[in-house]
Amino acid sequence: MDTEAQPTERDRSSRPGTPGAEGRSRSALVARIAEWVPGGRITLAILTGLTFLLLLSTLVVQPFQIPSGSMEQGLRIGDRVLVNKLAYRFGGRPLRGDVVVFDGTGYFGDADYIKRVVGVGGDHVVCCDRKRRIEVNGRPVDETAFLYPGDSASSVPFDVVVPPGRLFVLGDHRSGSSDSRDHLGSPGGGMIPVDDVIGRADWIMWPYRHWTHLTRPSAYARVPAPAEGVHG
């Protein structure tokens, strides 16, 4: 007696490589939509791609064009960077040394800005020590790897404690940057709310000859945690 099960019509329709009813329904739906769109399937494919790029830009990554020389020499006027909008979601927080894009409305001006994070909530940031270096939580930071050639750490002295949930930010081209130093007497003391950070600049994507991955300078890794009892 032959005991091998015989495939039914349903079984055959679900074999790999054979379009089932669900696949045929989707194909028919796409065909019906394409009939209503000028240009048919080509236009539909373009619209689908644009929708995907819009969602990607809104939720995941966003290109940002460098508008000024405040972050030279690493980021030049006209460079386009790719901003990771998920870097500080799901519990992530900006770290010292990160290059961030933020909404400066109410603090810097009604525009988006790009700066480097020097202090996070609870940090004691001072300029300058005897060697003209910035100190964070008592530890001097060697900024020579990214500071604009010929610039000092700051021509403006400051001694601040960053409030919880805020960031103290500076441009790498200190003599050509308007940043937290210039707003110490303004509402918020020049400190940017973490909630206003759009994302972290991770890549220079254009022009091609400037293409590179933006990494966090090792100098900040040696900075100790802020004083006990104060948190960002």
C-alpha positions in Angstrom: 0.0 0.0 0.0 1.3 3.3 -1.0 1.3 5.5 2.1 3.0 8.6 0.7 0.8 11.7 1.0 -0.3 13.0 -2.4 0.0 16.8 -2.7 -3.3 18.7 -3.0 -3.9 21.6 -5.3 -3.2 23.9 -2.3 0.1 22.2 -1.6 1.3 22.6 -5.2 0.3 26.3 -5.2 2.5 26.9 -2.2 5.7 25.3 -3.5 8.8 27.6 -3.6 8.9 29.5 -6.8 5.1 29.2 -7.5 3.1 32.4 -6.9 0.3 31.7 -4.5 -3.0 33.5 -4.3 -1.6 36.2 -2.0 1.2 36.9 -4.4 -1.2 37.1 -7.3 -3.4 39.5 -5.3 -0.5 41.8 -4.6 0.6 41.8 -8.2 -2.9 42.6 -9.3 -3.2 45.4 -6.8 0.1 46.9 -8.1 -1.1 46.6 -11.6 -4.4 48.4 -10.8 -2.6 51.2 -9.0 -0.2 51.6 -11.9 -3.1 52.0 -14.3 -4.2 55.1 -12.4 -0.7 56.7 -12.2 0.6 58.6 -15.2 3.7 56.8 -16.5 2.5 53.4 -15.0 4.9 51.2 -13.1 8.0 53.4 -13.8 6.3 56.4 -12.1 5.0 54.2 -9.3 8.5 52.8 -8.7 9.9 56.4 -8.5 7.2 57.5 -6.1 7.9 54.5 -3.9 11.6 55.2 -3.8 11.0 58.9 -2.9 8.7 57.9 -0.1 11.3 55.5 1.2 14.0 58.2 1.1 11.6 60.7 2.9 11.0 58.2 5.7 14.7 57.5 5.9 15.5 61.2 6.2 12.8 61.8 8.7 13.4 58.8 11.0 17.0 57.5 10.5 19.5 59.7 8.7 19.6 63.2 7.3 22.1 65.0 5.2 23.3 68.4 6.5 25.3 71.0 4.6 28.0 72.8 6.5 27.1 76.5 6.3 30.2 78.1 7.9 33.8 77.6 8.8 33.2 77.2 12.5 34.1 73.5 12.4 37.2 73.8 10.2 39.5 72.3 9.5 37.7 69.0 9.8 34.4 70.2 8.3 34.6 72.8 5.5 32.0 75.1 4.1 29.8 73.2 1.6 30.7 69.8 3.0 27.7 67.5 3.4 27.6 65.3 6.5 25.3 62.4 7.2 23.5 62.8 10.6 22.6 59.7 12.5 19.1 60.6 14.0 19.0 57.3 16.0 22.3 57.8 17.8 20.6 59.3 20.9 17.3 57.4 20.8 16.5 54.4 22.9 18.5 55.5 25.8 21.6 56.9 24.0 23.0 60.2 25.1 25.5 62.6 23.6 29.1 62.0 24.7 32.0 64.4 25.1 33.7 64.7 21.7 30.7 64.0 19.6 29.9 66.3 16.7 26.2 67.0 16.9 23.6 68.9 14.9 21.0 70.7 17.0 18.1 73.2 16.7 19.4 76.5 18.2 16.0 78.2 18.4 15.8 80.2 21.6 19.5 79.7 22.4 21.8 80.4 19.4 19.3 81.5 16.7 16.5 80.2 14.6 18.5 77.7 12.7 20.3 74.3 12.9 23.9 74.3 14.1 26.8 71.8 14.1 29.3 71.9 17.0 31.4 69.5 19.1 30.2 68.5 22.6 32.8 69.5 25.2 30.8 69.1 28.4 27.7 67.0 29.3 25.3 67.4 32.3 27.3 67.7 35.5 30.6 68.5 33.9 32.8 71.3 35.3 34.4 73.0 32.2 37.1 75.6 32.6 39.3 77.5 30.3 42.1 77.6 30.5 44.9 75.9 32.5 48.5 77.1 32.5 49.1 75.5 29.1 46.1 77.1 27.6 44.1 73.9 27.5 40.4 73.3 28.4 39.9 71.3 31.6 36.8 69.1 32.1 36.3 67.8 35.6 39.8 68.7 36.5 41.4 66.9 33.5 43.1 68.9 30.7 42.0 67.9 27.2 44.5 67.9 24.4 42.5 69.2 21.4 45.5 69.6 19.0 44.2 66.6 16.8 41.1 68.6 15.7 41.5 72.2 16.7 42.0 74.7 13.8 45.7 75.3 13.3 46.9 78.4 15.1 43.8 78.7 17.3 44.0 78.6 21.1 41.5 76.6 23.1 39.6 79.8 23.7 40.4 83.5 23.9 37.3 83.9 26.2 37.9 82.6 29.7 35.0 80.6 31.3 34.3 78.5 34.3 30.9 76.7 34.1 29.1 73.7 35.4 26.8 72.1 32.8 23.2 71.6 34.1 21.6 68.2 33.9 20.1 67.5 30.5 22.3 70.2 28.8 25.4 70.3 26.6 28.3 72.8 26.4 29.3 72.9 22.8 32.2 74.6 20.9 33.3 74.9 17.3 36.7 73.4 16.3 37.6 76.7 14.7 37.5 78.6 18.0 38.4 82.0 16.5 35.6 81.7 13.9 32.9 80.0 15.9 29.9 81.4 17.8 29.1 78.8 20.4 28.4 78.3 24.1 31.0 80.8 25.1 29.2 83.6 23.3 25.9 82.9 25.1 27.0 82.5 28.7 25.0 85.5 29.8 21.9 84.5 27.7 18.9 82.5 28.8 20.1 78.9 29.3 23.7 80.1 29.7 24.7 78.9 26.3 23.9 75.3 27.2 22.0 73.3 24.6 19.1 71.0 25.7 19.8 67.4 24.8 16.2 67.2 23.6 17.1 69.8 20.9 19.8 67.6 19.4 18.8 66.3 16.0 21.5 63.7 15.7 25.2 62.9 15.6 27.3 63.7 12.5 28.9 60.3 11.6 30.1 60.7 8.0 31.3 63.4 5.6 29.5 62.1 2.4 30.3 64.9 -0.1 32.5 66.0 -1.8 33.9 62.6 -2.4 37.5 63.6 -1.7 36.5 64.6 1.8 34.6 61.3 2.5 35.5 60.1 5.9 34.0 58.6 9.1 33.8 61.1 12.0 35.1 59.5 15.2 35.2 60.7 18.8 38.6 62.0 19.7 40.5 59.8 22.2 41.3 62.9 24.3 37.9 62.9 25.8 38.0 59.2 26.8 40.4 60.2 29.7 38.0 62.7 31.2 36.6 61.5 34.5 33.0 61.4 35.4 31.4 64.6 36.9 31.3 65.0 40.7 29.2 62.5 42.5 25.6 63.4 42.8 25.4 65.4 39.6 24.2 63.7 36.5 23.4 64.6 32.9 
